[in-house]
Every structure is written in C-alpha cells, then in structure tokens.
C-alpha cells in the first residue's frame, strides 16, 4: 500500500462474523483523512453537505396560501426539505426551487425554512 494509506476489512457483527472485503476480494483502502461512507460494498469519501439555501422569498400569497421560492444551491442537491414551524411539510426534487402551501389561516404568521439534502 502507498504511504498514508489505511487498508482494512470489516466484520458484519452478525452471528457468523463474516468478513467483508472490497470488490474482487481486495481489502478496503482509504488514502487520506476525512469521513468515509461504506454502503453496498462501495467506499466513498463523504462530500461536504450542500450549502443551506439562501434568499428564501415569498413569491406570492393570498389569505389562505403562500408560494415560496429560493435560488438553487448547486448540482450536488438531491432534494430540498421545506419546514413550517420546524415541522417537515414536503420533500421536493433537487431541481424544484418553489413550494406552495394552501389551506392556511388568515391573519396568522407562519415561519418557513428550507434545507438542501445531498445525494449521500
């Protein structure tokens, strides 16, 4: 192994304690510091989370509905989660940067937040 490389195998922790290796029967290998994800026999370096959406704006509103919009935060976004008062209201596909909610009570304040979710 090259210098600064960590090689390892994993134990599944099950009753038969099988040892899992990378594809082709090789040991898993990490070449550098960071956070790594192991899923489905693949080892990938964790990407930093996407930036939080900024510029959340009320595009339009009526007595009982509101339409929100925000600029895209980049291609690494798999989805956006829209929250009202801290409660998840809807998960939208990564390319969708607008949300409309109806059935709201008139003369009441509502607080919204949007979070970007990466593919990892």
Secondary structure, 3 states (H helix, E strand, C coil): CCCCCEEECEECCCCCCCEECCHHHCCEEECCCCCEEEECCEEEECCCCCCCCCCCEEEEECCCEEEEECCCCCCCEEEEEEEECCEEEEEEECCCCEEEEECCCCCCCCCEEEEEEECC
